[in-house]
């Protein structure tokens, strides 16, 4: 479902913070033979996406850092420069909207699909 949603966009920006979390979650929750397929798919997504350098030093200066953490502060920095932030994290989603940034909550997208379990 996520990959189908992302296919609608011409550009995707990822950050190392999120990629590290995704890679770790895959390795914690998926066993072979699916692990190799998931890891290869993540690698393909990484190769196709932009990956801007975002300074953690700057991110921790955002007021949201204390409440949401480093990864979310980095994502809010990127959201400030335009585009649409996609997240399933309600705290990050609300913070982005409160700051006036475009954001989509993936949980809302899932809930609209009658075939989603």
Residue pairs with C-beta under 8 A, 6 or more apart in sequence:
1 109
1 110
1 113
1 116
2 106
3 41
5 86
5 106
5 109
6 12
6 86
11 49
11 50
11 83
12 45
12 48
12 49
12 50
13 49
13 50
13 51
13 52
13 78
13 83
14 45
14 46
14 49
14 50
14 51
15 51
15 52
15 54
15 71
15 74
15 75
15 78
16 51
17 70
17 71
17 74
17 75
18 71
18 75
19 42
19 46
19 51
21 71
22 42
23 39
23 42
26 35
26 38
26 39
26 42
27 35
27 39
30 38
52 78
54 74
54 77
54 78
56 70
56 74
58 77
59 65
59 70
59 73
59 74
59 77
60 70
60 73
62 73
62 76
62 77
64 72
64 73
64 76
64 95
65 72
65 73
67 91
67 95
68 76
68 91
68 92
68 95
72 89
72 91
72 92
72 95
75 85
75 87
75 92
75 96
76 85
76 92
76 95
76 96
76 99
76 101
78 85
79 85
79 96
79 99
79 101
79 102
79 103
80 99
80 101
82 102
83 102
84 102
84 103
84 104
85 92
85 93
85 96
85 101
85 102
85 103
85 104
86 103
86 104
86 106
87 93
87 96
87 103
87 104
87 105
87 106
88 105
88 106
88 107
90 105
90 107
92 103
93 103
93 104
93 105
96 102
96 103
97 103
110 116
